[in-house]
Amino acid sequence: MIATISNISFEGALIRAESTPLEGSDVVVRFTFGDQGIHLQGSVTSEVIHAEEEGEEQTFGVKFDTSMEKYWTQLTPVIQTLLKETDEDEVAD
């Protein structure tokens, strides 16, 4: 499934997609950050959180399996960059 990450943190992500996996399903969230491929395993924590109209993308939550140190190592530069971009946007306003 191809989807869009709406929000991401060390604990999980909100994902927008045309369809949603069942609650409790195991999933792997894969994306590229710079030249690094990131693969984070987790489980769907809720079914549709939000869908405005039929045919629009739906949003669901994924809770990462953060028990492994590699997830923290992979996510730290992503979160730091996103926080820096947020700070820069606030300064520009």
PDB file of N, CA, C and O in Angstrom:
ATOM      1  N   MET A   1       0.849  -1.171   0.000  1.00  0.00           N
ATOM      2  CA  MET A   1       0.000   0.000   0.000  1.00  0.00           C
ATOM      3  C   MET A   1       0.891   1.230   0.000  1.00  0.00           C
ATOM      4  O   MET A   1       1.854   1.299   0.765  1.00  0.00           O
ATOM      5  N   ILE A   2       0.588   2.180  -0.833  1.00  0.00           N
ATOM      6  CA  ILE A   2       1.280   3.466  -0.830  1.00  0.00           C
ATOM      7  C   ILE A   2       0.426   4.436  -0.033  1.00  0.00           C
ATOM      8  O   ILE A   2      -0.780   4.539  -0.255  1.00  0.00           O
ATOM      9  N   ALA A   3       1.052   5.146   0.892  1.00  0.00           N
ATOM     10  CA  ALA A   3       0.328   6.039   1.786  1.00  0.00           C
ATOM     11  C   ALA A   3       1.175   7.270   2.079  1.00  0.00           C
ATOM     12  O   ALA A   3       2.329   7.360   1.659  1.00  0.00           O
ATOM     13  N   THR A   4       0.591   8.209   2.800  1.00  0.00           N
ATOM     14  CA  THR A   4       1.271   9.438   3.191  1.00  0.00           C
ATOM     15  C   THR A   4       1.353   9.494   4.708  1.00  0.00           C
ATOM     16  O   THR A   4       0.366   9.253   5.403  1.00  0.00           O
ATOM     17  N   ILE A   5       2.542   9.816   5.217  1.00  0.00           N
ATOM     18  CA  ILE A   5       2.704   9.999   6.658  1.00  0.00           C
ATOM     19  C   ILE A   5       2.246  11.412   6.986  1.00  0.00           C
ATOM     20  O   ILE A   5       2.844  12.385   6.527  1.00  0.00           O
ATOM     21  N   SER A   6       1.177  11.526   7.785  1.00  0.00           N
ATOM     22  CA  SER A   6       0.650  12.834   8.182  1.00  0.00           C
ATOM     23  C   SER A   6       1.395  13.406   9.377  1.00  0.00           C
ATOM     24  O   SER A   6       1.579  14.618   9.489  1.00  0.00           O
ATOM     25  N   ASN A   7       1.822  12.516  10.269  1.00  0.00           N
ATOM     26  CA  ASN A   7       2.485  12.939  11.493  1.00  0.00           C
ATOM     27  C   ASN A   7       3.329  11.765  11.970  1.00  0.00           C
ATOM     28  O   ASN A   7       2.935  10.611  11.802  1.00  0.00           O
ATOM     29  N   ILE A   8       4.477  12.046  12.560  1.00  0.00           N
ATOM     30  CA  ILE A   8       5.353  10.966  13.031  1.00  0.00           C
ATOM     31  C   ILE A   8       6.022  11.382  14.332  1.00  0.00           C
ATOM     32  O   ILE A   8       6.361  12.549  14.527  1.00  0.00           O
ATOM     33  N   SER A   9       6.207  10.416  15.213  1.00  0.00           N
ATOM     34  CA  SER A   9       6.910  10.642  16.470  1.00  0.00           C
ATOM     35  C   SER A   9       7.681   9.367  16.797  1.00  0.00           C
ATOM     36  O   SER A   9       7.663   8.407  16.026  1.00  0.00           O
ATOM     37  N   PHE A  10       8.358   9.363  17.947  1.00  0.00           N
ATOM     38  CA  PHE A  10       9.082   8.167  18.349  1.00  0.00           C
ATOM     39  C   PHE A  10       8.133   7.003  18.638  1.00  0.00           C
ATOM     40  O   PHE A  10       8.518   5.842  18.496  1.00  0.00           O
ATOM     41  N   GLU A  11       6.909   7.300  19.039  1.00  0.00           N
ATOM     42  CA  GLU A  11       5.968   6.236  19.391  1.00  0.00           C
ATOM     43  C   GLU A  11       5.158   5.712  18.220  1.00  0.00           C
ATOM     44  O   GLU A  11       4.715   4.564  18.243  1.00  0.00           O
ATOM     45  N   GLY A  12       4.954   6.535  17.191  1.00  0.00           N
ATOM     46  CA  GLY A  12       4.122   6.064  16.095  1.00  0.00           C
ATOM     47  C   GLY A  12       3.911   7.117  15.030  1.00  0.00           C
ATOM     48  O   GLY A  12       4.609   8.130  14.977  1.00  0.00           O
ATOM     49  N   ALA A  13       2.924   6.851  14.177  1.00  0.00           N
ATOM     50  CA  ALA A  13       2.648   7.753  13.059  1.00  0.00           C
ATOM     51  C   ALA A  13       1.172   7.727  12.729  1.00  0.00           C
ATOM     52  O   ALA A  13       0.473   6.748  12.993  1.00  0.00           O
ATOM     53  N   LEU A  14       0.705   8.830  12.141  1.00  0.00           N
ATOM     54  CA  LEU A  14      -0.610   8.876  11.531  1.00  0.00           C
ATOM     55  C   LEU A  14      -0.397   8.727  10.037  1.00  0.00           C
ATOM     56  O   LEU A  14       0.424   9.425   9.444  1.00  0.00           O
ATOM     57  N   ILE A  15      -1.137   7.820   9.439  1.00  0.00           N
ATOM     58  CA  ILE A  15      -0.955   7.478   8.035  1.00  0.00           C
ATOM     59  C   ILE A  15      -2.251   7.760   7.275  1.00  0.00           C
ATOM     60  O   ILE A  15      -3.333   7.392   7.732  1.00  0.00           O
ATOM     61  N   ARG A  16      -2.139   8.415   6.113  1.00  0.00           N
ATOM     62  CA  ARG A  16      -3.279   8.632   5.218  1.00  0.00           C
ATOM     63  C   ARG A  16      -3.170   7.659   4.063  1.00  0.00           C
ATOM     64  O   ARG A  16      -2.117   7.539   3.436  1.00  0.00           O
ATOM     65  N   ALA A  17      -4.270   6.959   3.782  1.00  0.00           N
ATOM     66  CA  ALA A  17      -4.265   5.978   2.698  1.00  0.00           C
ATOM     67  C   ALA A  17      -5.680   5.823   2.162  1.00  0.00           C
ATOM     68  O   ALA A  17      -6.649   6.243   2.795  1.00  0.00           O
ATOM     69  N   GLU A  18      -5.783   5.212   0.981  1.00  0.00           N
ATOM     70  CA  GLU A  18      -7.105   4.981   0.399  1.00  0.00           C
ATOM     71  C   GLU A  18      -7.888   3.928   1.164  1.00  0.00           C
ATOM     72  O   GLU A  18      -9.119   3.952   1.162  1.00  0.00           O
ATOM     73  N   SER A  19      -7.191   3.001   1.821  1.00  0.00           N
ATOM     74  CA  SER A  19      -7.853   1.988   2.637  1.00  0.00           C
ATOM     75  C   SER A  19      -7.065   1.833   3.924  1.00  0.00           C
ATOM     76  O   SER A  19      -5.898   2.220   3.997  1.00  0.00           O
ATOM     77  N   THR A  20      -7.699   1.272   4.933  1.00  0.00           N
ATOM     78  CA  THR A  20      -7.017   1.111   6.213  1.00  0.00           C
ATOM     79  C   THR A  20      -6.925  -0.356   6.584  1.00  0.00           C
ATOM     80  O   THR A  20      -7.876  -1.109   6.375  1.00  0.00           O
ATOM     81  N   PRO A  21      -5.788  -0.773   7.132  1.00  0.00           N
ATOM     82  CA  PRO A  21      -5.677  -2.146   7.633  1.00  0.00           C
ATOM     83  C   PRO A  21      -6.559  -2.307   8.874  1.00  0.00           C
ATOM     84  O   PRO A  21      -6.969  -1.317   9.481  1.00  0.00           O
ATOM     85  N   LEU A  22      -6.841  -3.526   9.239  1.00  0.00           N
ATOM     86  CA  LEU A  22      -7.635  -3.785  10.435  1.00  0.00           C
ATOM     87  C   LEU A  22      -6.855  -3.426  11.694  1.00  0.00           C
ATOM     88  O   LEU A  22      -5.629  -3.530  11.734  1.00  0.00           O
ATOM     89  N   GLU A  23      -7.582  -3.007  12.709  1.00  0.00           N
ATOM     90  CA  GLU A  23      -6.944  -2.691  13.986  1.00  0.00           C
ATOM     91  C   GLU A  23      -6.189  -3.911  14.489  1.00  0.00           C
ATOM     92  O   GLU A  23      -6.701  -5.030  14.445  1.00  0.00           O
ATOM     93  N   GLY A  24      -4.969  -3.688  14.968  1.00  0.00           N
ATOM     94  CA  GLY A  24      -4.125  -4.757  15.471  1.00  0.00           C
ATOM     95  C   GLY A  24      -3.235  -5.397  14.418  1.00  0.00           C
ATOM     96  O   GLY A  24      -2.356  -6.191  14.752  1.00  0.00           O
ATOM     97  N   SER A  25      -3.453  -5.059  13.140  1.00  0.00           N
ATOM     98  CA  SER A  25      -2.616  -5.620  12.070  1.00  0.00           C
ATOM     99  C   SER A  25      -1.181  -5.154  12.222  1.00  0.00           C
ATOM    100  O   SER A  25      -0.924  -4.001  12.569  1.00  0.00           O
ATOM    101  N   ASP A  26      -0.245  -6.060  11.958  1.00  0.00           N
ATOM    102  CA  ASP A  26       1.166  -5.692  11.938  1.00  0.00           C
ATOM    103  C   ASP A  26       1.472  -5.027  10.601  1.00  0.00           C
ATOM    104  O   ASP A  26       1.055  -5.513   9.550  1.00  0.00           O
ATOM    105  N   VAL A  27       2.198  -3.920  10.643  1.00  0.00           N
ATOM    106  CA  VAL A  27       2.562  -3.194   9.432  1.00  0.00           C
ATOM    107  C   VAL A  27       4.022  -2.771   9.507  1.00  0.00           C
ATOM    108  O   VAL A  27       4.614  -2.733  10.586  1.00  0.00           O
ATOM    109  N   VAL A  28       4.590  -2.459   8.362  1.00  0.00           N
ATOM    110  CA  VAL A  28       5.928  -1.879   8.294  1.00  0.00           C
ATOM    111  C   VAL A  28       5.786  -0.544   7.583  1.00  0.00           C
ATOM    112  O   VAL A  28       5.288  -0.481   6.459  1.00  0.00           O
ATOM    113  N   VAL A  29       6.225   0.524   8.241  1.00  0.00           N
ATOM    114  CA  VAL A  29       6.213   1.856   7.644  1.00  0.00           C
ATOM    115  C   VAL A  29       7.594   2.065   7.037  1.00  0.00           C
ATOM    116  O   VAL A  29       8.601   2.053   7.745  1.00  0.00           O
ATOM    117  N   ARG A  30       7.632   2.258   5.722  1.00  0.00           N
ATOM    118  CA  ARG A  30       8.905   2.451   5.012  1.00  0.00           C
ATOM    119  C   ARG A  30       8.894   3.817   4.359  1.00  0.00           C
ATOM    120  O   ARG A  30       7.923   4.207   3.711  1.00  0.00           O
ATOM    121  N   PHE A  31       9.998   4.542   4.543  1.00  0.00           N
ATOM    122  CA  PHE A  31      10.157   5.817   3.861  1.00  0.00           C
ATOM    123  C   PHE A  31      11.636   6.135   3.739  1.00  0.00           C
ATOM    124  O   PHE A  31      12.477   5.522   4.395  1.00  0.00           O
ATOM    125  N   THR A  32      11.935   7.098   2.896  1.00  0.00           N
ATOM    126  CA  THR A  32      13.314   7.519   2.693  1.00  0.00           C
ATOM    127  C   THR A  32      13.507   8.868   3.371  1.00  0.00           C
ATOM    128  O   THR A  32      12.675   9.767   3.251  1.00  0.00           O
ATOM    129  N   PHE A  33      14.613   8.990   4.078  1.00  0.00           N
ATOM    130  CA  PHE A  33      14.993  10.247   4.705  1.00  0.00           C
ATOM    131  C   PHE A  33      16.425  10.525   4.293  1.00  0.00           C
ATOM    132  O   PHE A  33      17.346   9.824   4.713  1.00  0.00           O
ATOM    133  N   GLY A  34      16.616  11.554   3.465  1.00  0.00           N
ATOM    134  CA  GLY A  34      17.937  11.789   2.889  1.00  0.00           C
ATOM    135  C   GLY A  34      18.285  10.608   2.017  1.00  0.00           C
ATOM    136  O   GLY A  34      17.527  10.258   1.112  1.00  0.00           O
ATOM    137  N   ASP A  35      19.418   9.991   2.276  1.00  0.00           N
ATOM    138  CA  ASP A  35      19.803   8.809   1.498  1.00  0.00           C
ATOM    139  C   ASP A  35      19.599   7.519   2.286  1.00  0.00           C
ATOM    140  O   ASP A  35      20.091   6.460   1.895  1.00  0.00           O
ATOM    141  N   GLN A  36      18.870   7.614   3.400  1.00  0.00           N
ATOM    142  CA  GLN A  36      18.673   6.462   4.268  1.00  0.00           C
ATOM    143  C   GLN A  36      17.250   5.916   4.123  1.00  0.00           C
ATOM    144  O   GLN A  36      16.279   6.667   4.218  1.00  0.00           O
ATOM    145  N   GLY A  37      17.135   4.612   3.893  1.00  0.00           N
ATOM    146  CA  GLY A  37      15.832   3.952   3.893  1.00  0.00           C
ATOM    147  C   GLY A  37      15.471   3.567   5.309  1.00  0.00           C
ATOM    148  O   GLY A  37      16.259   2.916   5.995  1.00  0.00           O
ATOM    149  N   ILE A  38      14.298   3.956   5.753  1.00  0.00           N
ATOM    150  CA  ILE A  38      13.870   3.673   7.118  1.00  0.00           C
ATOM    151  C   ILE A  38      12.699   2.693   7.070  1.00  0.00           C
ATOM    152  O   ILE A  38      11.756   2.872   6.299  1.00  0.00           O
ATOM    153  N   HIS A  39      12.773   1.666   7.896  1.00  0.00           N
ATOM    154  CA  HIS A  39      11.746   0.628   7.984  1.00  0.00           C
ATOM    155  C   HIS A  39      11.387   0.478   9.453  1.00  0.00           C
ATOM    156  O   HIS A  39      12.226   0.065  10.254  1.00  0.00           O
ATOM    157  N   LEU A  40      10.155   0.805   9.818  1.00  0.00           N
ATOM    158  CA  LEU A  40       9.720   0.741  11.208  1.00  0.00           C
ATOM    159  C   LEU A  40       8.528  -0.194  11.327  1.00  0.00           C
ATOM    160  O   LEU A  40       7.507   0.004  10.669  1.00  0.00           O
ATOM    161  N   GLN A  41       8.660  -1.203  12.159  1.00  0.00           N
ATOM    162  CA  GLN A  41       7.577  -2.153  12.348  1.00  0.00           C
ATOM    163  C   GLN A  41       6.664  -1.660  13.459  1.00  0.00           C
ATOM    164  O   GLN A  41       7.121  -1.095  14.452  1.00  0.00           O
ATOM    165  N   GLY A  42       5.379  -1.879  13.279  1.00  0.00           N
ATOM    166  CA  GLY A  42       4.422  -1.477  14.295  1.00  0.00           C
ATOM    167  C   GLY A  42       3.102  -2.178  14.083  1.00  0.00           C
ATOM    168  O   GLY A  42       3.001  -3.119  13.296  1.00  0.00           O
ATOM    169  N   SER A  43       2.084  -1.709  14.797  1.00  0.00           N
ATOM    170  CA  SER A  43       0.752  -2.277  14.640  1.00  0.00           C
ATOM    171  C   SER A  43      -0.265  -1.155  14.547  1.00  0.00           C
ATOM    172  O   SER A  43      -0.074  -0.074  15.103  1.00  0.00           O
ATOM    173  N   VAL A  44      -1.350  -1.428  13.834  1.00  0.00           N
ATOM    174  CA  VAL A  44      -2.414  -0.442  13.659  1.00  0.00           C
ATOM    175  C   VAL A  44      -3.138  -0.314  14.993  1.00  0.00           C
ATOM    176  O   VAL A  44      -3.619  -1.304  15.544  1.00  0.00           O
ATOM    177  N   THR A  45      -3.214   0.911  15.508  1.00  0.00           N
ATOM    178  CA  THR A  45      -3.801   1.129  16.827  1.00  0.00           C
ATOM    179  C   THR A  45      -5.261   1.524  16.759  1.00  0.00           C
ATOM    180  O   THR A  45      -5.975   1.434  17.758  1.00  0.00           O
ATOM    181  N   SER A  46      -5.711   1.957  15.605  1.00  0.00           N
ATOM    182  CA  SER A  46      -7.123   2.295  15.454  1.00  0.00           C
ATOM    183  C   SER A  46      -7.476   2.207  13.984  1.00  0.00           C
ATOM    184  O   SER A  46      -6.625   2.401  13.116  1.00  0.00           O
ATOM    185  N   GLU A  47      -8.730   1.914  13.713  1.00  0.00           N
ATOM    186  CA  GLU A  47      -9.150   1.919  12.316  1.00  0.00           C
ATOM    187  C   GLU A  47      -9.347   3.373  11.912  1.00  0.00           C
ATOM    188  O   GLU A  47      -8.661   4.247  12.443  1.00  0.00           O
ATOM    189  N   VAL A  48     -10.228   3.652  11.023  1.00  0.00           N
ATOM    190  CA  VAL A  48     -10.375   5.002  10.482  1.00  0.00           C
ATOM    191  C   VAL A  48     -10.526   6.018  11.606  1.00  0.00           C
ATOM    192  O   VAL A  48     -11.427   5.912  12.438  1.00  0.00           O
ATOM    193  N   ILE A  49      -9.637   6.998  11.621  1.00  0.00           N
ATOM    194  CA  ILE A  49      -9.755   8.099  12.561  1.00  0.00           C
ATOM    195  C   ILE A  49     -10.565   9.216  11.906  1.00  0.00           C
ATOM    196  O   ILE A  49     -11.371   9.882  12.556  1.00  0.00           O
ATOM    197  N   HIS A  50     -10.336   9.404  10.616  1.00  0.00           N
ATOM    198  CA  HIS A  50     -10.986  10.520   9.945  1.00  0.00           C
ATOM    199  C   HIS A  50     -11.117  10.233   8.450  1.00  0.00           C
ATOM    200  O   HIS A  50     -10.143   9.866   7.794  1.00  0.00           O
ATOM    201  N   ALA A  51     -12.299  10.399   7.930  1.00  0.00           N
ATOM    202  CA  ALA A  51     -12.541  10.328   6.489  1.00  0.00           C
ATOM    203  C   ALA A  51     -13.722  11.246   6.203  1.00  0.00           C
ATOM    204  O   ALA A  51     -14.843  10.968   6.627  1.00  0.00           O
ATOM    205  N   GLU A  52     -13.475  12.333   5.488  1.00  0.00           N
ATOM    206  CA  GLU A  52     -14.530  13.319   5.293  1.00  0.00           C
ATOM    207  C   GLU A  52     -15.622  12.857   4.339  1.00  0.00           C
ATOM    208  O   GLU A  52     -16.805  12.929   4.671  1.00  0.00           O
ATOM    209  N   GLU A  53     -15.244  12.392   3.180  1.00  0.00           N
ATOM    210  CA  GLU A  53     -16.215  11.966   2.193  1.00  0.00           C
ATOM    211  C   GLU A  53     -15.787  10.649   1.580  1.00  0.00           C
ATOM    212  O   GLU A  53     -14.606  10.302   1.579  1.00  0.00           O
ATOM    213  N   GLU A  54     -16.755   9.926   1.064  1.00  0.00           N
ATOM    214  CA  GLU A  54     -16.444   8.661   0.419  1.00  0.00           C
ATOM    215  C   GLU A  54     -15.439   8.890  -0.697  1.00  0.00           C
ATOM    216  O   GLU A  54     -15.581   9.831  -1.479  1.00  0.00           O
ATOM    217  N   GLY A  55     -14.435   8.047  -0.778  1.00  0.00           N
ATOM    218  CA  GLY A  55     -13.411   8.179  -1.804  1.00  0.00           C
ATOM    219  C   GLY A  55     -12.199   8.967  -1.362  1.00  0.00           C
ATOM    220  O   GLY A  55     -11.152   8.902  -2.006  1.00  0.00           O
ATOM    221  N   GLU A  56     -12.320   9.722  -0.259  1.00  0.00           N
ATOM    222  CA  GLU A  56     -11.160  10.464   0.250  1.00  0.00           C
ATOM    223  C   GLU A  56     -10.269   9.533   1.055  1.00  0.00           C
ATOM    224  O   GLU A  56     -10.708   8.491   1.543  1.00  0.00           O
ATOM    225  N   GLU A  57      -9.021   9.925   1.182  1.00  0.00           N
ATOM    226  CA  GLU A  57      -8.088   9.116   1.964  1.00  0.00           C
ATOM    227  C   GLU A  57      -8.511   9.102   3.425  1.00  0.00           C
ATOM    228  O   GLU A  57      -9.055  10.078   3.941  1.00  0.00           O
ATOM    229  N   GLN A  58      -8.253   7.986   4.075  1.00  0.00           N
ATOM    230  CA  GLN A  58      -8.579   7.801   5.477  1.00  0.00           C
ATOM    231  C   GLN A  58      -7.288   7.847   6.291  1.00  0.00           C
ATOM    232  O   GLN A  58      -6.205   7.597   5.762  1.00  0.00           O
ATOM    233  N   THR A  59      -7.409   8.163   7.563  1.00  0.00           N
ATOM    234  CA  THR A  59      -6.245   8.261   8.431  1.00  0.00           C
ATOM    235  C   THR A  59      -6.327   7.196   9.515  1.00  0.00           C
ATOM    236  O   THR A  59      -7.383   6.986  10.112  1.00  0.00           O
ATOM    237  N   PHE A  60      -5.203   6.525   9.768  1.00  0.00           N
ATOM    238  CA  PHE A  60      -5.158   5.546  10.841  1.00  0.00           C
ATOM    239  C   PHE A  60      -3.838   5.668  11.575  1.00  0.00           C
ATOM    240  O   PHE A  60      -2.861   6.182  11.031  1.00  0.00           O
ATOM    241  N   GLY A  61      -3.811   5.194  12.818  1.00  0.00           N
ATOM    242  CA  GLY A  61      -2.610   5.279  13.642  1.00  0.00           C
ATOM    243  C   GLY A  61      -1.809   3.995  13.613  1.00  0.00           C
ATOM    244  O   GLY A  61      -2.366   2.900  13.536  1.00  0.00           O
ATOM    245  N   VAL A  62      -0.492   4.141  13.676  1.00  0.00           N
ATOM    246  CA  VAL A  62       0.423   3.003  13.793  1.00  0.00           C
ATOM    247  C   VAL A  62       1.297   3.241  15.014  1.00  0.00           C
ATOM    248  O   VAL A  62       1.940   4.284  15.129  1.00  0.00           O
ATOM    249  N   LYS A  63       1.320   2.279  15.922  1.00  0.00           N
ATOM    250  CA  LYS A  63       2.199   2.357  17.092  1.00  0.00           C
ATOM    251  C   LYS A  63       3.439   1.545  16.780  1.00  0.00           C
ATOM    252  O   LYS A  63       3.356   0.349  16.497  1.00  0.00           O
ATOM    253  N   PHE A  64       4.604   2.206  16.834  1.00  0.00           N
ATOM    254  CA  PHE A  64       5.853   1.522  16.524  1.00  0.00           C
ATOM    255  C   PHE A  64       6.257   0.590  17.654  1.00  0.00           C
ATOM    256  O   PHE A  64       5.967   0.839  18.824  1.00  0.00           O
ATOM    257  N   ASP A  65       6.934  -0.490  17.277  1.00  0.00           N
ATOM    258  CA  ASP A  65       7.558  -1.386  18.245  1.00  0.00           C
ATOM    259  C   ASP A  65       8.884  -0.734  18.615  1.00  0.00           C
ATOM    260  O   ASP A  65       9.907  -0.985  17.978  1.00  0.00           O
ATOM    261  N   THR A  66       8.860   0.098  19.638  1.00  0.00           N
ATOM    262  CA  THR A  66      10.045   0.894  19.995  1.00  0.00           C
ATOM    263  C   THR A  66      10.953   0.181  20.978  1.00  0.00           C
ATOM    264  O   THR A  66      11.856   0.790  21.552  1.00  0.00           O
ATOM    265  N   SER A  67      10.717  -1.108  21.174  1.00  0.00           N
ATOM    266  CA  SER A  67      11.558  -1.820  22.131  1.00  0.00           C
ATOM    267  C   SER A  67      12.973  -2.015  21.604  1.00  0.00           C
ATOM    268  O   SER A  67      13.882  -2.346  22.365  1.00  0.00           O
ATOM    269  N   MET A  68      13.159  -1.815  20.320  1.00  0.00           N
ATOM    270  CA  MET A  68      14.483  -2.027  19.742  1.00  0.00           C
ATOM    271  C   MET A  68      15.195  -0.686  19.560  1.00  0.00           C
ATOM    272  O   MET A  68      14.606   0.279  19.072  1.00  0.00           O
ATOM    273  N   GLU A  69      16.445  -0.638  19.951  1.00  0.00           N
ATOM    274  CA  GLU A  69      17.234   0.590  19.885  1.00  0.00           C
ATOM    275  C   GLU A  69      17.362   1.117  18.460  1.00  0.00           C
ATOM    276  O   GLU A  69      17.495   2.324  18.258  1.00  0.00           O
ATOM    277  N   LYS A  70      17.323   0.221  17.465  1.00  0.00           N
ATOM    278  CA  LYS A  70      17.512   0.674  16.091  1.00  0.00           C
ATOM    279  C   LYS A  70      16.419   1.645  15.654  1.00  0.00           C
ATOM    280  O   LYS A  70      16.675   2.517  14.824  1.00  0.00           O
ATOM    281  N   TYR A  71      15.202   1.513  16.195  1.00  0.00           N
ATOM    282  CA  TYR A  71      14.142   2.439  15.823  1.00  0.00           C
ATOM    283  C   TYR A  71      14.455   3.841  16.308  1.00  0.00           C
ATOM    284  O   TYR A  71      14.242   4.818  15.590  1.00  0.00           O
ATOM    285  N   TRP A  72      14.959   3.937  17.522  1.00  0.00           N
ATOM    286  CA  TRP A  72      15.334   5.251  18.054  1.00  0.00           C
ATOM    287  C   TRP A  72      16.464   5.845  17.229  1.00  0.00           C
ATOM    288  O   TRP A  72      16.463   7.039  16.929  1.00  0.00           O
ATOM    289  N   THR A  73      17.430   5.004  16.862  1.00  0.00           N
ATOM    290  CA  THR A  73      18.564   5.465  16.067  1.00  0.00           C
ATOM    291  C   THR A  73      18.095   5.966  14.705  1.00  0.00           C
ATOM    292  O   THR A  73      18.588   6.984  14.221  1.00  0.00           O
ATOM    293  N   GLN A  74      17.153   5.268  14.084  1.00  0.00           N
ATOM    294  CA  GLN A  74      16.649   5.668  12.773  1.00  0.00           C
ATOM    295  C   GLN A  74      15.788   6.931  12.856  1.00  0.00           C
ATOM    296  O   GLN A  74      15.867   7.791  11.979  1.00  0.00           O
ATOM    297  N   LEU A  75      14.971   7.045  13.899  1.00  0.00           N
ATOM    298  CA  LEU A  75      14.024   8.158  13.974  1.00  0.00           C
ATOM    299  C   LEU A  75      14.617   9.454  14.504  1.00  0.00           C
ATOM    300  O   LEU A  75      14.094  10.527  14.202  1.00  0.00           O
ATOM    301  N   THR A  76      15.687   9.391  15.284  1.00  0.00           N
ATOM    302  CA  THR A  76      16.241  10.607  15.886  1.00  0.00           C
ATOM    303  C   THR A  76      16.565  11.689  14.851  1.00  0.00           C
ATOM    304  O   THR A  76      16.141  12.827  15.050  1.00  0.00           O
ATOM    305  N   PRO A  77      17.288  11.409  13.756  1.00  0.00           N
ATOM    306  CA  PRO A  77      17.561  12.481  12.796  1.00  0.00           C
ATOM    307  C   PRO A  77      16.297  12.989  12.096  1.00  0.00           C
ATOM    308  O   PRO A  77      16.221  14.166  11.744  1.00  0.00           O
ATOM    309  N   VAL A  78      15.316  12.126  11.894  1.00  0.00           N
ATOM    310  CA  VAL A  78      14.057  12.548  11.265  1.00  0.00           C
ATOM    311  C   VAL A  78      13.341  13.552  12.163  1.00  0.00           C
ATOM    312  O   VAL A  78      12.953  14.631  11.716  1.00  0.00           O
ATOM    313  N   ILE A  79      13.170  13.188  13.437  1.00  0.00           N
ATOM    314  CA  ILE A  79      12.463  14.051  14.387  1.00  0.00           C
ATOM    315  C   ILE A  79      13.218  15.365  14.575  1.00  0.00           C
ATOM    316  O   ILE A  79      12.595  16.426  14.618  1.00  0.00           O
ATOM    317  N   GLN A  80      14.547  15.316  14.687  1.00  0.00           N
ATOM    318  CA  GLN A  80      15.332  16.541  14.856  1.00  0.00           C
ATOM    319  C   GLN A  80      15.142  17.481  13.665  1.00  0.00           C
ATOM    320  O   GLN A  80      14.996  18.689  13.851  1.00  0.00           O
ATOM    321  N   THR A  81      15.141  16.944  12.455  1.00  0.00           N
ATOM    322  CA  THR A  81      14.952  17.777  11.264  1.00  0.00           C
ATOM    323  C   THR A  81      13.558  18.379  11.240  1.00  0.00           C
ATOM    324  O   THR A  81      13.398  19.560  10.931  1.00  0.00           O
ATOM    325  N   LEU A  82      12.545  17.579  11.563  1.00  0.00           N
ATOM    326  CA  LEU A  82      11.173  18.099  11.570  1.00  0.00           C
ATOM    327  C   LEU A  82      11.000  19.185  12.622  1.00  0.00           C
ATOM    328  O   LEU A  82      10.325  20.184  12.371  1.00  0.00           O
ATOM    329  N   LEU A  83      11.597  19.005  13.790  1.00  0.00           N
ATOM    330  CA  LEU A  83      11.510  20.026  14.833  1.00  0.00           C
ATOM    331  C   LEU A  83      12.225  21.300  14.398  1.00  0.00           C
ATOM    332  O   LEU A  83      11.735  22.398  14.661  1.00  0.00           O
ATOM    333  N   LYS A  84      13.361  21.175  13.745  1.00  0.00           N
ATOM    334  CA  LYS A  84      14.101  22.343  13.259  1.00  0.00           C
ATOM    335  C   LYS A  84      13.268  23.098  12.225  1.00  0.00           C
ATOM    336  O   LYS A  84      13.211  24.327  12.257  1.00  0.00           O
ATOM    337  N   GLU A  85      12.619  22.372  11.304  1.00  0.00           N
ATOM    338  CA  GLU A  85      11.776  23.011  10.295  1.00  0.00           C
ATOM    339  C   GLU A  85      10.611  23.747  10.950  1.00  0.00           C
ATOM    340  O   GLU A  85      10.248  24.835  10.505  1.00  0.00           O
ATOM    341  N   THR A  86      10.018  23.174  12.000  1.00  0.00           N
ATOM    342  CA  THR A  86       8.920  23.815  12.716  1.00  0.00           C
ATOM    343  C   THR A  86       9.399  25.092  13.381  1.00  0.00           C
ATOM    344  O   THR A  86       8.722  26.118  13.310  1.00  0.00           O
ATOM    345  N   ASP A  87      10.562  25.044  14.028  1.00  0.00           N
ATOM    346  CA  ASP A  87      11.117  26.237  14.671  1.00  0.00           C
ATOM    347  C   ASP A  87      11.393  27.335  13.641  1.00  0.00           C
ATOM    348  O   ASP A  87      11.115  28.506  13.901  1.00  0.00           O
ATOM    349  N   GLU A  88      11.930  26.974  12.490  1.00  0.00           N
ATOM    350  CA  GLU A  88      12.225  27.960  11.458  1.00  0.00           C
ATOM    351  C   GLU A  88      10.948  28.588  10.912  1.00  0.00           C
ATOM    352  O   GLU A  88      10.922  29.787  10.632  1.00  0.00           O
ATOM    353  N   ASP A  89       9.887  27.797  10.757  1.00  0.00           N
ATOM    354  CA  ASP A  89       8.606  28.313  10.294  1.00  0.00           C
ATOM    355  C   ASP A  89       8.023  29.306  11.287  1.00  0.00           C
ATOM    356  O   ASP A  89       7.461  30.325  10.886  1.00  0.00           O
ATOM    357  N   GLU A  90       8.151  29.017  12.595  1.00  0.00           N
ATOM    358  CA  GLU A  90       7.632  29.907  13.615  1.00  0.00           C
ATOM    359  C   GLU A  90       8.398  31.217  13.634  1.00  0.00           C
ATOM    360  O   GLU A  90       7.794  32.268  13.846  1.00  0.00           O
ATOM    361  N   VAL A  91       9.686  31.191  13.424  1.00  0.00           N
ATOM    362  CA  VAL A  91      10.497  32.408  13.378  1.00  0.00           C
ATOM    363  C   VAL A  91      10.112  33.256  12.175  1.00  0.00           C
ATOM    364  O   VAL A  91      10.063  34.482  12.270  1.00  0.00           O
ATOM    365  N   ALA A  92       9.839  32.612  11.046  1.00  0.00           N
ATOM    366  CA  ALA A  92       9.493  33.323   9.808  1.00  0.00           C
ATOM    367  C   ALA A  92       8.155  34.017   9.928  1.00  0.00           C
ATOM    368  O   ALA A  92       7.936  35.047   9.291  1.00  0.00           O
ATOM    369  N   ASP A  93       7.233  33.462  10.752  1.00  0.00           N
ATOM    370  CA  ASP A  93       5.897  34.069  10.902  1.00  0.00           C
ATOM    371  C   ASP A  93       6.019  35.294  11.725  1.00  0.00           C
ATOM    372  O   ASP A  93       5.021  35.967  11.981  1.00  0.00           O
TER     373      ASP A  93
END
